[in-house]
Amino acid sequence: MVTITLEDRRLEADFQSLQEALSFVSLVDGYFRLSTDSSHYFCQSVAPPSLLAALQSHCHGPVTSEFAVNKLRKSGFKGGTFLIRQSPKSYDHFFLTVCVQTPLGLDYKDCLVVKKEHFHLPGVQKAFSSLKELSSFYQHHTLLLAGVPVRLARCCPPRHKGDPDAPRRRAPRGPPTVTVSTQQNSPT
């Protein structure tokens, strides 16, 4: 049985197998993620592995450069603040969007990160096993962005639903609660 509770409403559904129940939970989870909170998941057993890996690496989903720059501006942090985001056009491409201190003031630069077997920056020999390893390396080593030397300082990770900067199509009061039970109801 699957029970979904949202505020004062409750939906219960019986399934023939645990596999069918988890499939249904996965469907509801995906819909909630698509419509409300892109980094949400009800339980690890139905969460997409790519979402779990992205959250572990502090990677935003496929968001635009404009969204990234606005998030960095609103963070209040200065030069070296960065976020990692997936390209909205190419699944295996990511960007480091970095707030850069220049002689003319703050600017924002995108640095392409390509994933093949490992993550790497085009034109740079060093490869990394994860985005987190890459960002950690450049917090201790200088990265050259459009001729400007940069050392990554503070990451702006993705936030769950409470993030005031997150784009939303609608704003429910909170995520539903989902319970999967393996006990079957006996007919009465």
Secondary structure, DSSP 8 states (H G I E B T S, - for coil): -EEEEETTEEEEE--SSHHHHHHHHHHHHHHHHHHT-TT--S-TTTS-HHHHHHHHTTEEEE--HHHHHHHHHHH---TT-EEEEE-SS-TTEEEEEEEEEETTEEEEEEEEEEESSSEE-TT---EESSHHHHHHHTTTS-EEETTEEE----B-----TT-TTS--S---SS--EEEE--------
